[in-house]
Amino acid sequence: MSGYPSGTMGIDPRAKSAFLWGLVGFLSFLVLVQGYALLVEPIVTIAQALAVGALVGLGAGVGASLLEPRLAARAAHRDDE
């Protein structure tokens, strides 16, 4: 449990964090594709970049939701030492 009170309205902080990491991954990929297109030449169309960016964002969000509890437990364990 994340300690989030169940009686209040809103999104769970871990879900919000995973969503935001997914958004960061999505936007970062699009920035990299755009930068490459400005320097060299476009390697994908806009639709292809959006589709691959969505997959990157989904992977980043899922990775964040799976790894965050492990990293939090590891950080708490280090504080005990």
PDB file of N, CA, C and O in Angstrom:
ATOM      1  N   MET A   1       0.839  -1.183   0.000  1.00  0.00           N
ATOM      2  CA  MET A   1       0.000   0.000   0.000  1.00  0.00           C
ATOM      3  C   MET A   1       0.879   1.239   0.000  1.00  0.00           C
ATOM      4  O   MET A   1       1.969   1.254   0.573  1.00  0.00           O
ATOM      5  N   SER A   2       0.389   2.255  -0.643  1.00  0.00           N
ATOM      6  CA  SER A   2       1.162   3.482  -0.762  1.00  0.00           C
ATOM      7  C   SER A   2       0.880   4.446   0.385  1.00  0.00           C
ATOM      8  O   SER A   2       1.521   5.492   0.477  1.00  0.00           O
ATOM      9  N   GLY A   3      -0.059   4.115   1.253  1.00  0.00           N
ATOM     10  CA  GLY A   3      -0.387   5.006   2.352  1.00  0.00           C
ATOM     11  C   GLY A   3      -1.334   6.114   1.950  1.00  0.00           C
ATOM     12  O   GLY A   3      -1.557   7.042   2.728  1.00  0.00           O
ATOM     13  N   TYR A   4      -1.892   6.044   0.767  1.00  0.00           N
ATOM     14  CA  TYR A   4      -2.809   7.062   0.280  1.00  0.00           C
ATOM     15  C   TYR A   4      -4.173   6.831   0.902  1.00  0.00           C
ATOM     16  O   TYR A   4      -4.699   5.722   0.802  1.00  0.00           O
ATOM     17  N   PRO A   5      -4.771   7.832   1.541  1.00  0.00           N
ATOM     18  CA  PRO A   5      -6.067   7.634   2.182  1.00  0.00           C
ATOM     19  C   PRO A   5      -7.144   7.285   1.155  1.00  0.00           C
ATOM     20  O   PRO A   5      -7.303   7.977   0.149  1.00  0.00           O
ATOM     21  N   SER A   6      -7.869   6.221   1.416  1.00  0.00           N
ATOM     22  CA  SER A   6      -8.859   5.753   0.447  1.00  0.00           C
ATOM     23  C   SER A   6     -10.100   6.629   0.418  1.00  0.00           C
ATOM     24  O   SER A   6     -10.860   6.567  -0.548  1.00  0.00           O
ATOM     25  N   GLY A   7     -10.327   7.425   1.422  1.00  0.00           N
ATOM     26  CA  GLY A   7     -11.525   8.244   1.468  1.00  0.00           C
ATOM     27  C   GLY A   7     -11.437   9.503   0.628  1.00  0.00           C
ATOM     28  O   GLY A   7     -12.471  10.101   0.331  1.00  0.00           O
ATOM     29  N   THR A   8     -10.259   9.926   0.238  1.00  0.00           N
ATOM     30  CA  THR A   8     -10.131  11.155  -0.534  1.00  0.00           C
ATOM     31  C   THR A   8     -10.193  10.864  -2.019  1.00  0.00           C
ATOM     32  O   THR A   8      -9.821   9.783  -2.478  1.00  0.00           O
ATOM     33  N   MET A   9     -10.661  11.830  -2.743  1.00  0.00           N
ATOM     34  CA  MET A   9     -10.768  11.693  -4.195  1.00  0.00           C
ATOM     35  C   MET A   9      -9.416  12.021  -4.816  1.00  0.00           C
ATOM     36  O   MET A   9      -8.657  12.828  -4.279  1.00  0.00           O
ATOM     37  N   GLY A  10      -9.127  11.406  -5.925  1.00  0.00           N
ATOM     38  CA  GLY A  10      -7.890  11.705  -6.634  1.00  0.00           C
ATOM     39  C   GLY A  10      -7.194  10.441  -7.072  1.00  0.00           C
ATOM     40  O   GLY A  10      -7.632   9.326  -6.790  1.00  0.00           O
ATOM     41  N   ILE A  11      -6.115  10.647  -7.758  1.00  0.00           N
ATOM     42  CA  ILE A  11      -5.352   9.532  -8.300  1.00  0.00           C
ATOM     43  C   ILE A  11      -4.275   9.120  -7.293  1.00  0.00           C
ATOM     44  O   ILE A  11      -3.719   9.953  -6.578  1.00  0.00           O
ATOM     45  N   ASP A  12      -4.000   7.832  -7.258  1.00  0.00           N
ATOM     46  CA  ASP A  12      -2.967   7.296  -6.385  1.00  0.00           C
ATOM     47  C   ASP A  12      -1.613   7.894  -6.779  1.00  0.00           C
ATOM     48  O   ASP A  12      -1.318   7.987  -7.971  1.00  0.00           O
ATOM     49  N   PRO A  13      -0.787   8.301  -5.817  1.00  0.00           N
ATOM     50  CA  PRO A  13       0.499   8.911  -6.163  1.00  0.00           C
ATOM     51  C   PRO A  13       1.393   8.017  -7.015  1.00  0.00           C
ATOM     52  O   PRO A  13       2.103   8.524  -7.883  1.00  0.00           O
ATOM     53  N   ARG A  14       1.381   6.704  -6.796  1.00  0.00           N
ATOM     54  CA  ARG A  14       2.213   5.818  -7.619  1.00  0.00           C
ATOM     55  C   ARG A  14       1.702   5.743  -9.048  1.00  0.00           C
ATOM     56  O   ARG A  14       2.496   5.685  -9.987  1.00  0.00           O
ATOM     57  N   ALA A  15       0.388   5.744  -9.224  1.00  0.00           N
ATOM     58  CA  ALA A  15      -0.182   5.748 -10.572  1.00  0.00           C
ATOM     59  C   ALA A  15       0.129   7.068 -11.272  1.00  0.00           C
ATOM     60  O   ALA A  15       0.430   7.091 -12.465  1.00  0.00           O
ATOM     61  N   LYS A  16       0.053   8.154 -10.526  1.00  0.00           N
ATOM     62  CA  LYS A  16       0.378   9.464 -11.088  1.00  0.00           C
ATOM     63  C   LYS A  16       1.845   9.518 -11.495  1.00  0.00           C
ATOM     64  O   LYS A  16       2.172  10.041 -12.560  1.00  0.00           O
ATOM     65  N   SER A  17       2.720   8.989 -10.669  1.00  0.00           N
ATOM     66  CA  SER A  17       4.140   8.960 -10.977  1.00  0.00           C
ATOM     67  C   SER A  17       4.420   8.133 -12.218  1.00  0.00           C
ATOM     68  O   SER A  17       5.205   8.545 -13.073  1.00  0.00           O
ATOM     69  N   ALA A  18       3.790   6.972 -12.329  1.00  0.00           N
ATOM     70  CA  ALA A  18       3.985   6.114 -13.500  1.00  0.00           C
ATOM     71  C   ALA A  18       3.471   6.809 -14.760  1.00  0.00           C
ATOM     72  O   ALA A  18       4.114   6.746 -15.808  1.00  0.00           O
ATOM     73  N   PHE A  19       2.323   7.466 -14.664  1.00  0.00           N
ATOM     74  CA  PHE A  19       1.789   8.197 -15.807  1.00  0.00           C
ATOM     75  C   PHE A  19       2.740   9.308 -16.241  1.00  0.00           C
ATOM     76  O   PHE A  19       2.988   9.488 -17.434  1.00  0.00           O
ATOM     77  N   LEU A  20       3.267  10.047 -15.279  1.00  0.00           N
ATOM     78  CA  LEU A  20       4.167  11.147 -15.618  1.00  0.00           C
ATOM     79  C   LEU A  20       5.476  10.646 -16.221  1.00  0.00           C
ATOM     80  O   LEU A  20       6.007  11.274 -17.136  1.00  0.00           O
ATOM     81  N   TRP A  21       6.008   9.523 -15.725  1.00  0.00           N
ATOM     82  CA  TRP A  21       7.211   8.949 -16.335  1.00  0.00           C
ATOM     83  C   TRP A  21       6.925   8.484 -17.756  1.00  0.00           C
ATOM     84  O   TRP A  21       7.775   8.621 -18.637  1.00  0.00           O
ATOM     85  N   GLY A  22       5.745   7.942 -17.984  1.00  0.00           N
ATOM     86  CA  GLY A  22       5.355   7.564 -19.340  1.00  0.00           C
ATOM     87  C   GLY A  22       5.268   8.775 -20.257  1.00  0.00           C
ATOM     88  O   GLY A  22       5.693   8.719 -21.411  1.00  0.00           O
ATOM     89  N   LEU A  23       4.719   9.862 -19.744  1.00  0.00           N
ATOM     90  CA  LEU A  23       4.631  11.098 -20.514  1.00  0.00           C
ATOM     91  C   LEU A  23       6.021  11.642 -20.830  1.00  0.00           C
ATOM     92  O   LEU A  23       6.269  12.103 -21.944  1.00  0.00           O
ATOM     93  N   VAL A  24       6.918  11.591 -19.863  1.00  0.00           N
ATOM     94  CA  VAL A  24       8.296  12.039 -20.088  1.00  0.00           C
ATOM     95  C   VAL A  24       8.965  11.181 -21.158  1.00  0.00           C
ATOM     96  O   VAL A  24       9.654  11.715 -22.027  1.00  0.00           O
ATOM     97  N   GLY A  25       8.779   9.879 -21.111  1.00  0.00           N
ATOM     98  CA  GLY A  25       9.352   8.999 -22.123  1.00  0.00           C
ATOM     99  C   GLY A  25       8.803   9.294 -23.504  1.00  0.00           C
ATOM    100  O   GLY A  25       9.556   9.341 -24.476  1.00  0.00           O
ATOM    101  N   PHE A  26       7.498   9.492 -23.601  1.00  0.00           N
ATOM    102  CA  PHE A  26       6.845   9.795 -24.873  1.00  0.00           C
ATOM    103  C   PHE A  26       7.387  11.087 -25.471  1.00  0.00           C
ATOM    104  O   PHE A  26       7.784  11.126 -26.635  1.00  0.00           O
ATOM    105  N   LEU A  27       7.399  12.135 -24.669  1.00  0.00           N
ATOM    106  CA  LEU A  27       7.853  13.434 -25.167  1.00  0.00           C
ATOM    107  C   LEU A  27       9.348  13.444 -25.470  1.00  0.00           C
ATOM    108  O   LEU A  27       9.778  14.086 -26.428  1.00  0.00           O
ATOM    109  N   SER A  28      10.144  12.743 -24.666  1.00  0.00           N
ATOM    110  CA  SER A  28      11.583  12.681 -24.915  1.00  0.00           C
ATOM    111  C   SER A  28      11.878  12.002 -26.246  1.00  0.00           C
ATOM    112  O   SER A  28      12.747  12.445 -26.998  1.00  0.00           O
ATOM    113  N   PHE A  29      11.153  10.928 -26.533  1.00  0.00           N
ATOM    114  CA  PHE A  29      11.348  10.254 -27.814  1.00  0.00           C
ATOM    115  C   PHE A  29      11.002  11.186 -28.967  1.00  0.00           C
ATOM    116  O   PHE A  29      11.737  11.246 -29.953  1.00  0.00           O
ATOM    117  N   LEU A  30       9.896  11.913 -28.859  1.00  0.00           N
ATOM    118  CA  LEU A  30       9.510  12.826 -29.929  1.00  0.00           C
ATOM    119  C   LEU A  30      10.521  13.947 -30.109  1.00  0.00           C
ATOM    120  O   LEU A  30      10.776  14.364 -31.238  1.00  0.00           O
ATOM    121  N   VAL A  31      11.096  14.438 -29.033  1.00  0.00           N
ATOM    122  CA  VAL A  31      12.127  15.469 -29.127  1.00  0.00           C
ATOM    123  C   VAL A  31      13.363  14.918 -29.829  1.00  0.00           C
ATOM    124  O   VAL A  31      13.958  15.600 -30.663  1.00  0.00           O
ATOM    125  N   LEU A  32      13.750  13.693 -29.497  1.00  0.00           N
ATOM    126  CA  LEU A  32      14.915  13.099 -30.153  1.00  0.00           C
ATOM    127  C   LEU A  32      14.671  12.886 -31.650  1.00  0.00           C
ATOM    128  O   LEU A  32      15.559  13.148 -32.461  1.00  0.00           O
ATOM    129  N   VAL A  33      13.496  12.420 -32.018  1.00  0.00           N
ATOM    130  CA  VAL A  33      13.171  12.237 -33.438  1.00  0.00           C
ATOM    131  C   VAL A  33      13.177  13.579 -34.161  1.00  0.00           C
ATOM    132  O   VAL A  33      13.693  13.680 -35.274  1.00  0.00           O
ATOM    133  N   GLN A  34      12.614  14.598 -33.545  1.00  0.00           N
ATOM    134  CA  GLN A  34      12.580  15.919 -34.171  1.00  0.00           C
ATOM    135  C   GLN A  34      13.982  16.498 -34.309  1.00  0.00           C
ATOM    136  O   GLN A  34      14.307  17.095 -35.335  1.00  0.00           O
ATOM    137  N   GLY A  35      14.810  16.329 -33.294  1.00  0.00           N
ATOM    138  CA  GLY A  35      16.185  16.811 -33.369  1.00  0.00           C
ATOM    139  C   GLY A  35      16.966  16.118 -34.473  1.00  0.00           C
ATOM    140  O   GLY A  35      17.732  16.761 -35.190  1.00  0.00           O
ATOM    141  N   TYR A  36      16.779  14.826 -34.613  1.00  0.00           N
ATOM    142  CA  TYR A  36      17.446  14.093 -35.678  1.00  0.00           C
ATOM    143  C   TYR A  36      16.960  14.577 -37.041  1.00  0.00           C
ATOM    144  O   TYR A  36      17.750  14.722 -37.974  1.00  0.00           O
ATOM    145  N   ALA A  37      15.668  14.823 -37.151  1.00  0.00           N
ATOM    146  CA  ALA A  37      15.109  15.297 -38.413  1.00  0.00           C
ATOM    147  C   ALA A  37      15.649  16.680 -38.776  1.00  0.00           C
ATOM    148  O   ALA A  37      15.837  16.980 -39.955  1.00  0.00           O
ATOM    149  N   LEU A  38      15.897  17.513 -37.782  1.00  0.00           N
ATOM    150  CA  LEU A  38      16.444  18.844 -38.057  1.00  0.00           C
ATOM    151  C   LEU A  38      17.904  18.783 -38.482  1.00  0.00           C
ATOM    152  O   LEU A  38      18.337  19.571 -39.323  1.00  0.00           O
ATOM    153  N   LEU A  39      18.666  17.857 -37.910  1.00  0.00           N
ATOM    154  CA  LEU A  39      20.089  17.774 -38.214  1.00  0.00           C
ATOM    155  C   LEU A  39      20.400  16.976 -39.474  1.00  0.00           C
ATOM    156  O   LEU A  39      21.285  17.356 -40.241  1.00  0.00           O
ATOM    157  N   VAL A  40      19.696  15.890 -39.695  1.00  0.00           N
ATOM    158  CA  VAL A  40      20.017  15.013 -40.817  1.00  0.00           C
ATOM    159  C   VAL A  40      18.841  15.013 -41.782  1.00  0.00           C
ATOM    160  O   VAL A  40      18.744  15.884 -42.647  1.00  0.00           O
ATOM    161  N   GLU A  41      17.967  14.061 -41.641  1.00  0.00           N
ATOM    162  CA  GLU A  41      16.743  13.987 -42.432  1.00  0.00           C
ATOM    163  C   GLU A  41      15.753  13.121 -41.680  1.00  0.00           C
ATOM    164  O   GLU A  41      16.153  12.266 -40.890  1.00  0.00           O
ATOM    165  N   PRO A  42      14.472  13.331 -41.913  1.00  0.00           N
ATOM    166  CA  PRO A  42      13.472  12.527 -41.187  1.00  0.00           C
ATOM    167  C   PRO A  42      13.615  11.040 -41.508  1.00  0.00           C
ATOM    168  O   PRO A  42      13.697  10.648 -42.672  1.00  0.00           O
ATOM    169  N   ILE A  43      13.645  10.223 -40.461  1.00  0.00           N
ATOM    170  CA  ILE A  43      13.759   8.781 -40.666  1.00  0.00           C
ATOM    171  C   ILE A  43      12.396   8.096 -40.571  1.00  0.00           C
ATOM    172  O   ILE A  43      12.229   6.966 -41.031  1.00  0.00           O
ATOM    173  N   VAL A  44      11.433   8.779 -39.979  1.00  0.00           N
ATOM    174  CA  VAL A  44      10.067   8.243 -39.864  1.00  0.00           C
ATOM    175  C   VAL A  44       9.088   9.378 -40.125  1.00  0.00           C
ATOM    176  O   VAL A  44       9.438  10.554 -40.031  1.00  0.00           O
ATOM    177  N   THR A  45       7.857   9.005 -40.453  1.00  0.00           N
ATOM    178  CA  THR A  45       6.812  10.016 -40.603  1.00  0.00           C
ATOM    179  C   THR A  45       6.315  10.431 -39.217  1.00  0.00           C
ATOM    180  O   THR A  45       6.665   9.821 -38.206  1.00  0.00           O
ATOM    181  N   ILE A  46       5.510  11.460 -39.195  1.00  0.00           N
ATOM    182  CA  ILE A  46       4.983  11.937 -37.911  1.00  0.00           C
ATOM    183  C   ILE A  46       4.111  10.867 -37.265  1.00  0.00           C
ATOM    184  O   ILE A  46       4.176  10.655 -36.054  1.00  0.00           O
ATOM    185  N   ALA A  47       3.299  10.197 -38.069  1.00  0.00           N
ATOM    186  CA  ALA A  47       2.422   9.154 -37.527  1.00  0.00           C
ATOM    187  C   ALA A  47       3.241   7.999 -36.953  1.00  0.00           C
ATOM    188  O   ALA A  47       2.905   7.464 -35.897  1.00  0.00           O
ATOM    189  N   GLN A  48       4.308   7.618 -37.643  1.00  0.00           N
ATOM    190  CA  GLN A  48       5.171   6.546 -37.137  1.00  0.00           C
ATOM    191  C   GLN A  48       5.863   6.979 -35.852  1.00  0.00           C
ATOM    192  O   GLN A  48       5.981   6.189 -34.915  1.00  0.00           O
ATOM    193  N   ALA A  49       6.321   8.225 -35.800  1.00  0.00           N
ATOM    194  CA  ALA A  49       6.980   8.727 -34.593  1.00  0.00           C
ATOM    195  C   ALA A  49       6.020   8.745 -33.410  1.00  0.00           C
ATOM    196  O   ALA A  49       6.407   8.411 -32.291  1.00  0.00           O
ATOM    197  N   LEU A  50       4.773   9.134 -33.652  1.00  0.00           N
ATOM    198  CA  LEU A  50       3.780   9.141 -32.575  1.00  0.00           C
ATOM    199  C   LEU A  50       3.483   7.724 -32.089  1.00  0.00           C
ATOM    200  O   LEU A  50       3.335   7.490 -30.889  1.00  0.00           O
ATOM    201  N   ALA A  51       3.397   6.781 -33.028  1.00  0.00           N
ATOM    202  CA  ALA A  51       3.121   5.394 -32.641  1.00  0.00           C
ATOM    203  C   ALA A  51       4.274   4.808 -31.830  1.00  0.00           C
ATOM    204  O   ALA A  51       4.050   4.181 -30.794  1.00  0.00           O
ATOM    205  N   VAL A  52       5.498   5.009 -32.294  1.00  0.00           N
ATOM    206  CA  VAL A  52       6.654   4.484 -31.556  1.00  0.00           C
ATOM    207  C   VAL A  52       6.803   5.228 -30.235  1.00  0.00           C
ATOM    208  O   VAL A  52       7.156   4.625 -29.222  1.00  0.00           O
ATOM    209  N   GLY A  53       6.537   6.531 -30.236  1.00  0.00           N
ATOM    210  CA  GLY A  53       6.583   7.304 -29.000  1.00  0.00           C
ATOM    211  C   GLY A  53       5.580   6.812 -27.975  1.00  0.00           C
ATOM    212  O   GLY A  53       5.866   6.795 -26.778  1.00  0.00           O
ATOM    213  N   ALA A  54       4.400   6.412 -28.442  1.00  0.00           N
ATOM    214  CA  ALA A  54       3.393   5.858 -27.530  1.00  0.00           C
ATOM    215  C   ALA A  54       3.876   4.552 -26.920  1.00  0.00           C
ATOM    216  O   ALA A  54       3.643   4.289 -25.740  1.00  0.00           O
ATOM    217  N   LEU A  55       4.552   3.727 -27.727  1.00  0.00           N
ATOM    218  CA  LEU A  55       5.110   2.481 -27.187  1.00  0.00           C
ATOM    219  C   LEU A  55       6.222   2.763 -26.179  1.00  0.00           C
ATOM    220  O   LEU A  55       6.311   2.099 -25.147  1.00  0.00           O
ATOM    221  N   VAL A  56       7.069   3.747 -26.479  1.00  0.00           N
ATOM    222  CA  VAL A  56       8.132   4.125 -25.540  1.00  0.00           C
ATOM    223  C   VAL A  56       7.529   4.655 -24.248  1.00  0.00           C
ATOM    224  O   VAL A  56       7.986   4.304 -23.160  1.00  0.00           O
ATOM    225  N   GLY A  57       6.510   5.494 -24.356  1.00  0.00           N
ATOM    226  CA  GLY A  57       5.837   6.027 -23.171  1.00  0.00           C
ATOM    227  C   GLY A  57       5.166   4.945 -22.355  1.00  0.00           C
ATOM    228  O   GLY A  57       5.214   4.967 -21.125  1.00  0.00           O
ATOM    229  N   LEU A  58       4.542   3.998 -23.034  1.00  0.00           N
ATOM    230  CA  LEU A  58       3.914   2.880 -22.335  1.00  0.00           C
ATOM    231  C   LEU A  58       4.958   2.044 -21.608  1.00  0.00           C
ATOM    232  O   LEU A  58       4.750   1.639 -20.464  1.00  0.00           O
ATOM    233  N   GLY A  59       6.070   1.790 -22.268  1.00  0.00           N
ATOM    234  CA  GLY A  59       7.153   1.035 -21.621  1.00  0.00           C
ATOM    235  C   GLY A  59       7.728   1.767 -20.420  1.00  0.00           C
ATOM    236  O   GLY A  59       8.017   1.152 -19.393  1.00  0.00           O
ATOM    237  N   ALA A  60       7.895   3.074 -20.545  1.00  0.00           N
ATOM    238  CA  ALA A  60       8.412   3.860 -19.426  1.00  0.00           C
ATOM    239  C   ALA A  60       7.431   3.873 -18.257  1.00  0.00           C
ATOM    240  O   ALA A  60       7.841   3.776 -17.100  1.00  0.00           O
ATOM    241  N   GLY A  61       6.147   3.991 -18.552  1.00  0.00           N
ATOM    242  CA  GLY A  61       5.139   3.994 -17.489  1.00  0.00           C
ATOM    243  C   GLY A  61       5.041   2.658 -16.787  1.00  0.00           C
ATOM    244  O   GLY A  61       4.961   2.604 -15.560  1.00  0.00           O
ATOM    245  N   VAL A  62       5.047   1.574 -17.556  1.00  0.00           N
ATOM    246  CA  VAL A  62       4.988   0.234 -16.958  1.00  0.00           C
ATOM    247  C   VAL A  62       6.264  -0.039 -16.160  1.00  0.00           C
ATOM    248  O   VAL A  62       6.215  -0.587 -15.059  1.00  0.00           O
ATOM    249  N   GLY A  63       7.390   0.344 -16.723  1.00  0.00           N
ATOM    250  CA  GLY A  63       8.657   0.157 -16.006  1.00  0.00           C
ATOM    251  C   GLY A  63       8.689   0.932 -14.697  1.00  0.00           C
ATOM    252  O   GLY A  63       9.168   0.426 -13.682  1.00  0.00           O
ATOM    253  N   ALA A  64       8.181   2.152 -14.720  1.00  0.00           N
ATOM    254  CA  ALA A  64       8.142   2.959 -13.496  1.00  0.00           C
ATOM    255  C   ALA A  64       7.223   2.342 -12.457  1.00  0.00           C
ATOM    256  O   ALA A  64       7.549   2.319 -11.271  1.00  0.00           O
ATOM    257  N   SER A  65       6.067   1.840 -12.899  1.00  0.00           N
ATOM    258  CA  SER A  65       5.139   1.265 -11.926  1.00  0.00           C
ATOM    259  C   SER A  65       5.667  -0.038 -11.336  1.00  0.00           C
ATOM    260  O   SER A  65       5.356  -0.369 -10.192  1.00  0.00           O
ATOM    261  N   LEU A  66       6.464  -0.783 -12.106  1.00  0.00           N
ATOM    262  CA  LEU A  66       7.019  -2.036 -11.594  1.00  0.00           C
ATOM    263  C   LEU A  66       8.262  -1.816 -10.731  1.00  0.00           C
ATOM    264  O   LEU A  66       8.478  -2.526  -9.749  1.00  0.00           O
ATOM    265  N   LEU A  67       9.073  -0.831 -11.102  1.00  0.00           N
ATOM    266  CA  LEU A  67      10.336  -0.632 -10.394  1.00  0.00           C
ATOM    267  C   LEU A  67      10.245   0.297  -9.185  1.00  0.00           C
ATOM    268  O   LEU A  67      11.075   0.215  -8.280  1.00  0.00           O
ATOM    269  N   GLU A  68       9.254   1.172  -9.162  1.00  0.00           N
ATOM    270  CA  GLU A  68       9.179   2.142  -8.062  1.00  0.00           C
ATOM    271  C   GLU A  68       9.082   1.499  -6.685  1.00  0.00           C
ATOM    272  O   GLU A  68       9.804   1.931  -5.787  1.00  0.00           O
ATOM    273  N   PRO A  69       8.227   0.485  -6.456  1.00  0.00           N
ATOM    274  CA  PRO A  69       8.187  -0.122  -5.118  1.00  0.00           C
ATOM    275  C   PRO A  69       9.515  -0.776  -4.734  1.00  0.00           C
ATOM    276  O   PRO A  69       9.923  -0.721  -3.574  1.00  0.00           O
ATOM    277  N   ARG A  70      10.182  -1.391  -5.701  1.00  0.00           N
ATOM    278  CA  ARG A  70      11.477  -2.022  -5.407  1.00  0.00           C
ATOM    279  C   ARG A  70      12.530  -0.989  -5.056  1.00  0.00           C
ATOM    280  O   ARG A  70      13.307  -1.180  -4.121  1.00  0.00           O
ATOM    281  N   LEU A  71      12.559   0.107  -5.803  1.00  0.00           N
ATOM    282  CA  LEU A  71      13.533   1.152  -5.510  1.00  0.00           C
ATOM    283  C   LEU A  71      13.245   1.836  -4.177  1.00  0.00           C
ATOM    284  O   LEU A  71      14.172   2.193  -3.449  1.00  0.00           O
ATOM    285  N   ALA A  72      11.962   2.021  -3.854  1.00  0.00           N
ATOM    286  CA  ALA A  72      11.597   2.628  -2.572  1.00  0.00           C
ATOM    287  C   ALA A  72      11.997   1.719  -1.418  1.00  0.00           C
ATOM    288  O   ALA A  72      12.493   2.196  -0.397  1.00  0.00           O
ATOM    289  N   ALA A  73      11.785   0.407  -1.571  1.00  0.00           N
ATOM    290  CA  ALA A  73      12.175  -0.534  -0.525  1.00  0.00           C
ATOM    291  C   ALA A  73      13.691  -0.569  -0.366  1.00  0.00           C
ATOM    292  O   ALA A  73      14.203  -0.655   0.750  1.00  0.00           O
ATOM    293  N   ARG A  74      14.394  -0.502  -1.473  1.00  0.00           N
ATOM    294  CA  ARG A  74      15.865  -0.506  -1.429  1.00  0.00           C
ATOM    295  C   ARG A  74      16.389   0.757  -0.740  1.00  0.00           C
ATOM    296  O   ARG A  74      17.327   0.691   0.055  1.00  0.00           O
ATOM    297  N   ALA A  75      15.778   1.911  -1.048  1.00  0.00           N
ATOM    298  CA  ALA A  75      16.189   3.158  -0.410  1.00  0.00           C
ATOM    299  C   ALA A  75      15.882   3.135   1.097  1.00  0.00           C
ATOM    300  O   ALA A  75      16.664   3.645   1.900  1.00  0.00           O
ATOM    301  N   ALA A  76      14.757   2.549   1.468  1.00  0.00           N
ATOM    302  CA  ALA A  76      14.411   2.470   2.896  1.00  0.00           C
ATOM    303  C   ALA A  76      15.371   1.530   3.615  1.00  0.00           C
ATOM    304  O   ALA A  76      15.732   1.763   4.769  1.00  0.00           O
ATOM    305  N   HIS A  77      15.777   0.477   2.932  1.00  0.00           N
ATOM    306  CA  HIS A  77      16.714  -0.474   3.528  1.00  0.00           C
ATOM    307  C   HIS A  77      18.088   0.170   3.722  1.00  0.00           C
ATOM    308  O   HIS A  77      18.775  -0.116   4.703  1.00  0.00           O
ATOM    309  N   ARG A  78      18.485   1.028   2.799  1.00  0.00           N
ATOM    310  CA  ARG A  78      19.782   1.705   2.932  1.00  0.00           C
ATOM    311  C   ARG A  78      19.787   2.690   4.097  1.00  0.00           C
ATOM    312  O   ARG A  78      20.821   2.898   4.733  1.00  0.00           O
ATOM    313  N   ASP A  79      18.631   3.295   4.378  1.00  0.00           N
ATOM    314  CA  ASP A  79      18.539   4.225   5.498  1.00  0.00           C
ATOM    315  C   ASP A  79      18.688   3.514   6.827  1.00  0.00           C
ATOM    316  O   ASP A  79      19.133   4.118   7.803  1.00  0.00           O
ATOM    317  N   ASP A  80      18.323   2.230   6.885  1.00  0.00           N
ATOM    318  CA  ASP A  80      18.423   1.462   8.119  1.00  0.00           C
ATOM    319  C   ASP A  80      19.869   1.161   8.477  1.00  0.00           C
ATOM    320  O   ASP A  80      20.192   0.981   9.651  1.00  0.00           O
ATOM    321  N   GLU A  81      20.728   1.105   7.495  1.00  0.00           N
ATOM    322  CA  GLU A  81      22.137   0.731   7.757  1.00  0.00           C
ATOM    323  C   GLU A  81      22.939   1.856   8.327  1.00  0.00           C
ATOM    324  O   GLU A  81      24.129   1.691   8.596  1.00  0.00           O
TER     325      GLU A  81
END
